[in-house]
Amino acid sequence: MDSSASTAFGKDEVQNYVKDAVNGVLKNVKQYEQDNVNQWINDIIEKCMQQLTLIKNIRPYKYVVTCLIMQKTGAGLHLATSMFWDSNSDDSYVFKFDNKQKQIFCVTTVYGFAL
């Protein structure tokens, strides 16, 4: 087995963790509720970090997780990120979520920095 594969960012795993976290928190939410947004964000980030820390011995990375939740009102959203990192080892994954009622838009990003 290639040892670099086990220490790579693991985008497929990260993708699964993020999708599970976001869907677990938001899949049954029918409408945007301002009073609940902070808790939803905290729950999503916490669930992602719990999963990511379970693989820290396999994939020695530092992780940063961000989450944005907005009410869909027709307003535009522009999001950009720039990093100075090692493109051979560091990576990121972005997951975009829309609920079925088209009320909520969520963008969750995981950045992985090799140790």
GIVEN-V741731 format. One record per pair of residues at least 12 apart in sequence whose C-alpha atoms are under 10 Angstrom apart, sorted by sequence separation. I is the first residue (numbers start at 1). J is the second residue. D is the distance in Angstrom with one decimal. If there is no record, write none. Layout:
# GIVEN-V741731
i & j & d
I & J & D
I & J & D
This chain:
# GIVEN-V741731
i & j & d
52 & 64 & 10.0
95 & 107 & 5.7
96 & 108 & 6.6
52 & 65 & 9.9
94 & 107 & 6.9
95 & 108 & 5.3
96 & 109 & 8.8
25 & 39 & 9.5
26 & 40 & 7.5
49 & 63 & 7.9
94 & 108 & 5.8
95 & 109 & 6.4
25 & 40 & 6.4
26 & 41 & 9.8
48 & 63 & 9.8
49 & 64 & 8.5
93 & 108 & 8.3
94 & 109 & 4.4
95 & 110 & 8.8
25 & 41 & 8.8
48 & 64 & 9.8
49 & 65 & 7.4
93 & 109 & 5.6
94 & 110 & 6.6
25 & 42 & 10.0
26 & 43 & 9.9
48 & 65 & 7.5
92 & 109 & 7.0
93 & 110 & 5.3
94 & 111 & 8.8
22 & 40 & 8.8
25 & 43 & 7.0
26 & 44 & 8.9
48 & 66 & 9.9
92 & 110 & 5.4
93 & 111 & 6.7
22 & 41 & 9.0
24 & 43 & 9.3
25 & 44 & 6.5
45 & 64 & 9.3
46 & 65 & 9.0
91 & 110 & 8.5
92 & 111 & 4.3
93 & 112 & 8.6
24 & 44 & 8.2
45 & 65 & 6.2
91 & 111 & 6.0
92 & 112 & 5.9
22 & 43 & 8.7
23 & 44 & 8.9
44 & 65 & 9.2
45 & 66 & 7.0
90 & 111 & 7.7
91 & 112 & 5.4
92 & 113 & 8.8
21 & 43 & 7.9
22 & 44 & 5.7
25 & 47 & 9.3
44 & 66 & 9.2
45 & 67 & 6.9
90 & 112 & 5.6
91 & 113 & 6.9
21 & 44 & 5.3
22 & 45 & 8.8
24 & 47 & 9.1
44 & 67 & 7.5
89 & 112 & 8.5
90 & 113 & 4.8
91 & 114 & 8.8
20 & 44 & 9.1
21 & 45 & 7.8
42 & 66 & 9.8
89 & 113 & 7.3
90 & 114 & 5.7
19 & 44 & 9.6
21 & 46 & 8.6
22 & 47 & 8.6
41 & 66 & 8.6
42 & 67 & 8.5
89 & 114 & 6.0
90 & 115 & 9.4
18 & 44 & 7.9
21 & 47 & 5.6
22 & 48 & 8.7
41 & 67 & 6.1
72 & 98 & 9.0
87 & 113 & 9.8
88 & 114 & 9.6
89 & 115 & 9.3
17 & 44 & 9.9
18 & 45 & 8.7
20 & 47 & 8.5
21 & 48 & 6.1
40 & 67 & 9.4
41 & 68 & 7.3
63 & 90 & 10.0
65 & 92 & 9.6
67 & 94 & 9.7
69 & 96 & 10.0
72 & 99 & 10.0
86 & 113 & 8.3
20 & 48 & 8.5
21 & 49 & 9.7
40 & 68 & 9.9
41 & 69 & 7.2
61 & 89 & 9.5
62 & 90 & 9.6
63 & 91 & 9.9
64 & 92 & 9.2
65 & 93 & 9.7
66 & 94 & 9.5
67 & 95 & 9.5
68 & 96 & 9.6
69 & 97 & 9.2
77 & 105 & 10.0
79 & 107 & 9.4
83 & 111 & 9.8
85 & 113 & 7.9
86 & 114 & 8.5
18 & 47 & 8.2
19 & 48 & 9.1
21 & 50 & 10.0
40 & 69 & 8.4
61 & 90 & 8.5
63 & 92 & 9.3
65 & 94 & 9.9
67 & 96 & 9.9
69 & 98 & 9.9
72 & 101 & 9.9
73 & 102 & 9.2
85 & 114 & 9.5
17 & 47 & 8.0
18 & 48 & 5.8
21 & 51 & 9.3
38 & 68 & 9.8
72 & 102 & 6.7
73 & 103 & 7.7
17 & 48 & 5.9
18 & 49 & 9.4
37 & 68 & 9.3
38 & 69 & 8.9
71 & 102 & 8.9
72 & 103 & 5.1
73 & 104 & 9.0
16 & 48 & 9.6
17 & 49 & 8.9
37 & 69 & 7.0
71 & 103 & 5.8
72 & 104 & 5.5
73 & 105 & 9.9
15 & 48 & 9.9
17 & 50 & 9.3
18 & 51 & 9.0
37 & 70 & 8.5
70 & 103 & 8.5
71 & 104 & 4.9
72 & 105 & 6.2
14 & 48 & 8.3
17 & 51 & 6.5
18 & 52 & 9.6
37 & 71 & 9.7
70 & 104 & 5.9
71 & 105 & 6.3
72 & 106 & 9.8
16 & 51 & 9.8
17 & 52 & 7.8
34 & 69 & 9.8
69 & 104 & 6.9
70 & 105 & 5.4
71 & 106 & 8.9
34 & 70 & 9.1
69 & 105 & 5.7
70 & 106 & 6.5
14 & 51 & 8.6
32 & 69 & 9.0
33 & 70 & 9.8
34 & 71 & 8.6
68 & 105 & 8.1
69 & 106 & 4.4
70 & 107 & 8.9
13 & 51 & 9.4
14 & 52 & 7.5
32 & 70 & 7.8
33 & 71 & 8.4
68 & 106 & 5.5
69 & 107 & 6.6
13 & 52 & 8.9
32 & 71 & 5.7
67 & 106 & 7.1
68 & 107 & 5.2
69 & 108 & 8.6
31 & 71 & 8.4
32 & 72 & 8.3
67 & 107 & 5.7
68 & 108 & 6.4
31 & 72 & 9.7
66 & 107 & 8.1
67 & 108 & 4.3
68 & 109 & 8.9
13 & 55 & 9.6
66 & 108 & 5.6
67 & 109 & 6.4
65 & 108 & 7.2
66 & 109 & 5.2
67 & 110 & 8.9
65 & 109 & 5.6
66 & 110 & 6.6
10 & 55 & 9.8
22 & 67 & 9.4
64 & 109 & 8.0
65 & 110 & 4.5
66 & 111 & 8.6
64 & 110 & 5.7
65 & 111 & 6.4
18 & 65 & 9.5
63 & 110 & 6.7
64 & 111 & 5.1
65 & 112 & 8.9
63 & 111 & 5.5
64 & 112 & 6.7
7 & 56 & 9.6
10 & 59 & 7.9
62 & 111 & 8.2
63 & 112 & 4.7
64 & 113 & 8.5
7 & 57 & 9.2
8 & 58 & 9.3
9 & 59 & 6.9
61 & 111 & 9.4
62 & 112 & 5.8
63 & 113 & 6.3
7 & 58 & 6.4
8 & 59 & 6.7
9 & 60 & 8.8
61 & 112 & 5.9
62 & 113 & 5.1
63 & 114 & 8.9
6 & 58 & 6.4
7 & 59 & 4.6
8 & 60 & 8.7
9 & 61 & 7.6
60 & 112 & 9.4
61 & 113 & 5.2
62 & 114 & 6.4
6 & 59 & 6.4
7 & 60 & 6.6
8 & 61 & 9.0
59 & 112 & 9.7
60 & 113 & 8.6
61 & 114 & 4.4
62 & 115 & 6.8
5 & 59 & 9.3
6 & 60 & 9.5
7 & 61 & 8.5
60 & 114 & 6.2
61 & 115 & 5.4
4 & 59 & 9.7
59 & 114 & 8.2
60 & 115 & 5.8
59 & 115 & 9.1
52 & 110 & 9.6
48 & 108 & 9.6
52 & 112 & 9.8
48 & 109 & 10.0
49 & 110 & 9.3
48 & 110 & 8.5
45 & 108 & 8.4
44 & 108 & 8.4
45 & 109 & 9.5
41 & 106 & 9.2
45 & 110 & 9.4
32 & 99 & 9.8
41 & 108 & 9.2
31 & 99 & 8.5
30 & 99 & 7.3
31 & 100 & 9.7
32 & 101 & 9.8
27 & 97 & 9.4
29 & 99 & 7.5
30 & 100 & 7.7
31 & 101 & 7.2
32 & 102 & 9.5
33 & 103 & 9.7
26 & 97 & 8.8
27 & 98 & 9.2
28 & 99 & 8.4
29 & 100 & 9.2
30 & 101 & 6.2
31 & 102 & 8.3
32 & 103 & 5.9
33 & 104 & 9.3
26 & 98 & 9.2
27 & 99 & 6.7
28 & 100 & 9.3
29 & 101 & 8.9
30 & 102 & 8.6
31 & 103 & 5.4
32 & 104 & 5.8
22 & 95 & 8.7
26 & 99 & 7.4
27 & 100 & 8.4
30 & 103 & 7.3
31 & 104 & 6.7
32 & 105 & 9.1
22 & 96 & 9.2
23 & 97 & 8.2
29 & 103 & 9.1
30 & 104 & 8.3
18 & 93 & 8.8
19 & 94 & 9.9
22 & 97 & 7.7
23 & 98 & 10.0
29 & 104 & 8.5
18 & 94 & 8.6
19 & 95 & 7.1
23 & 99 & 9.2
15 & 92 & 9.8
18 & 95 & 7.0
19 & 96 & 9.0
14 & 92 & 9.0
15 & 93 & 6.8
18 & 96 & 9.9
19 & 97 & 8.7
26 & 104 & 8.7
9 & 88 & 9.8
14 & 93 & 7.3
15 & 94 & 8.1
16 & 95 & 10.0
26 & 105 & 9.9
8 & 88 & 9.0
9 & 89 & 6.8
11 & 91 & 8.1
14 & 94 & 9.7
15 & 95 & 7.5
26 & 106 & 9.0
8 & 89 & 6.4
9 & 90 & 6.7
10 & 91 & 9.1
11 & 92 & 7.7
12 & 93 & 9.2
7 & 89 & 8.6
8 & 90 & 8.3
9 & 91 & 6.3
10 & 92 & 9.8
11 & 93 & 6.7
8 & 91 & 9.0
9 & 92 & 8.2
10 & 93 & 9.8
9 & 93 & 9.7
22 & 106 & 8.2
4 & 89 & 9.5
22 & 107 & 9.2
22 & 108 & 7.9
21 & 108 & 9.7
19 & 108 & 9.1
18 & 108 & 7.3
18 & 109 & 8.2
18 & 110 & 8.1
17 & 110 & 10.0
15 & 109 & 9.7
14 & 109 & 9.9
15 & 110 & 8.9
14 & 110 & 7.6
14 & 111 & 9.7
14 & 112 & 9.5
11 & 110 & 9.6
11 & 112 & 9.4
9 & 111 & 9.2
10 & 112 & 9.3
9 & 112 & 6.4
8 & 112 & 9.6
9 & 113 & 8.1
9 & 114 & 7.8
8 & 114 & 8.3
7 & 114 & 8.4
7 & 115 & 9.9
